[in-house]
């Protein structure tokens, strides 16, 4: 599940814990969240965070 999010983060050299920190949650909780397909709006929010992190924002 959510392989597109994981592979996008990997392409951009962003670790999942960095996304979790930006979301304000524990990295373990974020990993568990990724076990099930995310709603489209939440997925877009995460992809935007990945872009921001990779741009150094």
Backbone bond lengths (Angstrom), bond angles and torsions (degrees), N, CA, C in turn:
res aa  C-N    CA-C-N  psi(-1)  N-CA   C-N-CA  omega(-1)  CA-C   N-CA-C  phi
1 X - - - 1.446 - - 1.530 110.02 -
2 X 1.292 115.28 147.42 1.458 122.54 177.63 1.524 113.30 55.10
3 X 1.313 116.16 30.53 1.464 119.86 179.01 1.526 111.20 -60.98
4 X 1.329 116.76 -30.01 1.462 119.34 179.01 1.525 111.15 -64.77
5 X 1.337 117.37 -39.01 1.466 121.18 177.81 1.524 109.65 -66.12
6 X 1.319 116.54 -46.39 1.464 120.66 -178.44 1.526 111.70 -63.66
7 X 1.320 116.82 -44.02 1.466 119.23 -178.47 1.530 111.05 -70.26
8 X 1.331 117.54 -34.99 1.468 120.40 177.66 1.524 110.14 -64.80
9 X 1.329 116.41 -43.00 1.465 120.22 177.93 1.535 109.98 -62.23
10 X 1.318 116.44 -41.46 1.463 120.30 -179.58 1.532 110.99 -65.28
11 X 1.329 117.09 -41.76 1.466 121.10 177.87 1.517 111.34 -59.95
12 X 1.325 116.18 -37.11 1.463 121.62 -177.01 1.529 112.04 -89.64
13 X 1.353 116.43 3.48 1.462 123.03 178.45 1.538 112.06 61.67
14 X 1.322 115.61 42.29 1.458 122.59 179.18 1.525 108.03 -114.37
15 X 1.318 116.27 131.04 1.461 122.29 178.92 1.531 110.22 -84.05
16 X 1.331 115.76 149.86 1.462 119.99 -179.58 1.524 111.78 -61.91
17 X 1.334 117.57 -32.62 1.458 119.25 179.64 1.523 111.11 -65.79
18 X 1.337 117.22 -29.72 1.460 120.01 178.21 1.533 110.80 -67.78
19 X 1.323 115.88 -39.14 1.466 120.34 177.28 1.521 109.55 -65.69
20 X 1.331 116.19 -44.64 1.463 121.04 -179.87 1.523 110.68 -59.27
21 X 1.322 116.98 -43.10 1.463 120.93 178.99 1.518 110.36 -59.93
22 X 1.328 116.69 -44.11 1.467 120.75 179.94 1.530 111.14 -65.19
23 X 1.345 116.28 -32.80 1.466 120.35 177.86 1.528 111.98 -77.96
24 X 1.342 115.53 -14.87 1.453 119.65 179.71 1.510 113.58 81.81
25 X 1.344 115.80 26.57 1.462 119.85 178.86 1.535 109.82 -127.20
26 X 1.311 115.22 164.23 1.455 122.77 177.46 1.528 109.11 -67.81
27 X 1.342 117.57 143.91 1.466 119.55 -178.45 1.523 112.60 -63.53
28 X 1.331 117.65 -31.30 1.464 120.26 175.94 1.519 111.86 -65.33
29 X 1.322 115.97 -39.83 1.463 120.03 177.60 1.520 111.05 -66.12
30 X 1.330 116.09 -37.41 1.466 119.54 178.11 1.528 110.47 -65.35
31 X 1.314 117.04 -42.19 1.466 120.36 178.29 1.526 111.28 -61.62
32 X 1.342 115.89 -40.55 1.468 119.37 177.16 1.528 111.19 -65.73
33 X 1.311 116.30 -36.73 1.470 121.18 178.96 1.526 110.28 -61.64
34 X 1.331 116.49 -34.76 1.456 120.83 -178.08 1.529 113.35 -75.05
35 X 1.315 117.31 -7.73 1.470 120.33 179.28 1.525 112.00 -68.80
36 X 1.321 116.16 -22.42 1.462 121.57 -178.90 1.524 108.63 -121.07
37 X 1.322 115.69 148.00 1.464 119.68 -176.97 1.526 110.34 -59.60
38 X 1.322 114.89 129.66 1.454 121.26 -179.27 1.527 110.65 -80.18
39 X 1.336 116.80 150.13 1.469 119.37 171.77 1.525 109.55 -61.91
40 X 1.305 117.05 151.06 1.470 121.93 -174.97 1.524 112.63 -56.91
41 X 1.327 117.86 -40.70 1.464 119.69 -177.91 1.522 111.80 -67.58
42 X 1.325 116.85 -37.85 1.468 120.47 178.31 1.531 110.40 -69.54
43 X 1.315 116.27 -38.17 1.459 120.26 178.56 1.531 110.25 -63.34
44 X 1.325 117.37 -42.11 1.462 121.06 178.47 1.524 111.00 -62.93
45 X 1.339 116.66 -39.00 1.459 121.19 177.90 1.532 110.47 -61.48
46 X 1.328 116.31 -43.24 1.462 121.03 179.96 1.526 111.28 -66.84
47 X 1.323 117.18 -41.24 1.469 120.43 177.97 1.528 110.44 -63.02
48 X 1.326 116.86 -37.62 1.468 120.68 177.05 1.528 110.33 -64.89
49 X 1.325 117.36 -40.23 1.469 121.74 177.53 1.526 109.98 -62.18
50 X 1.316 117.06 -42.18 1.467 121.07 178.35 1.532 109.81 -60.13
51 X 1.326 116.78 -44.69 1.462 120.55 178.31 1.530 111.12 -60.79
52 X 1.328 116.05 -45.21 1.472 120.35 -179.69 1.522 111.59 -62.78
53 X 1.332 116.64 -43.49 1.460 120.16 179.48 1.531 111.46 -64.12
54 X 1.321 116.52 -39.63 1.462 119.19 -178.44 1.524 111.90 -71.40
55 X 1.335 116.15 -23.43 1.469 120.62 177.64 1.530 111.53 -89.51
56 X 1.322 116.22 -2.21 1.453 120.64 177.48 1.508 115.30 82.10
57 X 1.329 117.49 20.12 1.466 121.16 -179.68 1.515 111.42 -85.77
